[in-house]
Amino acid sequence: MSGRADAERRGRRAEVRAAWWLRLKGYRILATRYRTPMGEIDLIARRGGCIAFIEIKARATLEAGLEAVSPTARRRIARAAGAFLAQRGLAGASARFDVIVMRPRHLPCHIRDAWRL
């Protein structure tokens, strides 16, 4: 299997594990792999009155995971988040951008409010 296919499979597994981690923490998953022409969001979850737009990264270290979310990716995620909120009639909802880094032999590391635009 190609390196790209392996990376895709690792990414999907990381997203499934991250979704379960969030559920255990009291989040309700609203969407997975939400795609728009403007960009894609790995997970969208709600806890209380806050909607979290979450980027999942499977990396060897926390630092590598955080570095993998480039400014360009952040802008694409923000545009997709705006589309999601508008589509659902939630334009005034409290929202934030999170990152979950999935590392081998570690619990997921959930960084809440990882960036602001």
N, C-alpha and C positions, 0 to 999 in steps of 0.2 A: 504494500500500500504506500502511496506517495506521502511525502512529508506534510503536504497541505491537507490531505485527508486525515492523517493522524492528528494534526493540530485541530481540525474541525471536530473530530470525535472527542478530543480532550476538552475542547471548549464547551461542547454540549453537555458532557458529564459534569463539568464544573458548574454550569448553569443549573442543572437539575439539583446538584448538592447544595448550591447556594439558595435555591428556592426553598428547599426543605429546612435549611438553617433559619431562614427568615420566618417560615411558618412556626417553627419551634419558639421563636422570639416574639410571636404574637402578630406578625404581619399577615395581611391577606394579599395574595398574588392577584393582581389585576390583569397582567399581560406578560407573556414571555415572547422574546424575539419580536417585539413590536417594530414593524417596518413601515417606513413612509418613503416617498421619493427624496426626502431631505436627509434621512439617516435611519439608523436602527438603534433600539434600546434593548439591552439584554433582558432586564426584568423591570417591571413596574409594580410597586407594592404599596399598600396603604396600611398605616398603623395609626389609629386614632384619626385625627383630622389632617394628617400629613401624608402626602403622596411622595414616594421616593422613586426616582429614576436611577436605576442601578446598572453600572457597568461591571461585568465580571471579568477578572483576569486570572488565568491559571499560570503562575510563574513560580520559579524556584525560591525567590525572595520577595519580601514585602516591597522593598525598594524597586525591584524590577517591575512588579505589578503596578505600582503607582506611576512609574515613568512611562509605562506602556499606554497611558491615557493622555494622548497628545492634545495640545490646544485645538488642533483641527478636529479631532474626535469629540472634544468637549463641545465645540460649536455645533457639530452635527447632532449630537445627543440633545443639546438644548433646543434646536429647531424641531426635532422629532417630538420632544416633550411638549413644546408649544402646540404642535398639531394634535397630540393626544388630548391635552387639556381642552382645546377648542372643540374637538370632535365630541367629547363627552360633556360639554357644557360646564367645565370646571375651571374656567379661565381665572377665577379669583381664589382658587384653592391654594392652601399652603403646600409648597413643593420644595424639594431639595434634590441635589445630585450626590449619590453615594457611589463608592467603589467597594467591591468585595474581592479580596485577593485570596485565591485558593492555592495553598502551597502543599507540597507532598508531606505527609505525616504531621500536619498541623490542622488545628481547627480553622475554619474560615476567619479571615480578618476583615471586619466590616468597618469601613471608614465612613461615618455619617457626615453629610455636608462637606464632601471632599473638595468641592470647588464652587465658586459663584461666578455668575456672568453679569 
